[in-house]
Amino acid sequence: MPRPTPRILTPLAILAITATAAADTYTVVMPTPTLDRWNYPFNPTPGSRITASTFGNEPGAPLFDNRDGQFIVGFDTAAAVPPGLGATSYTITSCVVELTYANDFVVEYDPTVDPYTAFLPPTDPAFVEDADPGQPIELFGVGFRNGFSLGNWVETSPFGAGDLLQPSVRNAFALGTGSKGQPVDVSNSVRQRFTPQPFAVGTISDLKPGSLVPINTRMRFALDVARADVQAYLRTAVDAGKLRLTATSLTKVVQQGGSFPTFYCRENPIVTVTGVGAARLEMTVVAQACTPADLNCDGSVNAQDLATLLSQWGTAGSADLNGDGVVGAPDIAALLSAWG
């Protein structure tokens, strides 16, 4: 493969490429997202609001999603990493997103996942007290419904269909992984009584857990690229040239009140004047054109690829060759048909 020449693509995307005998490595830095949206049913200015907050609904309330206020950030990566090679042609070796707090000393810093039982009504027999102060900010993927998809959803798309007070009606939602490795909407994890594992939990360097978070603090989300489901999600996003992620929290609030985290959006005057404060992406991608069934990209489809597929059976891993969301018998058939 010819050695690409490193170049600056746009003011928003900085790309460095190094070549090896088998693959190219792309290091992408995007200090501003392509899009962002406060994904809340009563946001009157979707796509142009200057801040976005995350919070939950009242424990036991029948209305709204448990993860009510969500913040979607999107980065179009096609100018930085060649898309369309097939999802299994990419390996994401690191992916870090940063968000910047727009409110001052309002919420407590919690860098650990809290169990769903801490968000049940205190009268529920399964309720347990939160073991530490605050609630974490968690990063997930983005899923779509009601005719929307990664290809046609934009930051100004309608919030949802039907009665917006009801749970599970938003067109774009926080996407995680279920107990069997399947993609699931995690927006109502408390009602559904499970604790999802986020792609990343927000951390703040040099801030003690339980401390109030100062304004302009950057929160770092290092996505767990070693997880098969996270890797598969990122590979699909890079192949499409569109990475979309959702920041959520179950920050406890009351109707029309409460203390919850707020982050800068790219349209914020502070961001547009200073150039800092918007969501930021740093990602390293190894790209190699190879047959989709060649899961380790060694130039042939063989027993090693079959072993990889079997190790991911029933999950949403990279061996999902037919794109139906789970590794299963159709994927074995596709691999065997490409054997050799």
Sequence and secondary structure as in RCSB ss.txt:
>XXXX:A:sequence
MPRPTPRILTPLAILAITATAAADTYTVVMPTPTLDRWNYPFNPTPGSRITASTFGNEPGAPLFDNRDGQFIVGF
DTAAAVPPGLGATSYTITSCVVELTYANDFVVEYDPTVDPYTAFLPPTDPAFVEDADPGQPIELFGVGFRNGFSL
GNWVETSPFGAGDLLQPSVRNAFALGTGSKGQPVDVSNSVRQRFTPQPFAVGTISDLKPGSLVPINTRMRFALDV
ARADVQAYLRTAVDAGKLRLTATSLTKVVQQGGSFPTFYCRENPIVTVTGVGAARLEMTVVAQACTPADLNCDGS
VNAQDLATLLSQWGTAGSADLNGDGVVGAPDIAALLSAWG
>XXXX:A:secstr
      EEEETTEEEEEEE SS EEEEEEESS SEEEEE TT SSTTT SEEE EE  TT SSS SEEEEEEEEE
E TTTS   S GGGEEEEEEEEEEEB SSS SB   S   GGGGS TTSTT    SSSS   EEEEEEE TT  T
TT  TTS SBSS TTSTT BSEEEEEE TTS EEE TTTTTTT     SEE B TT  TT B  TT EEEEE  T
TSHHHHHHHHHHHHHTEEEEEEE    EETTEE   EEE TT HHHHHHS SS EEEEEEEE    TT TT SSS
  HHHHHHHHHTTTS  TT TT SSS  HHHHHHHHHT  
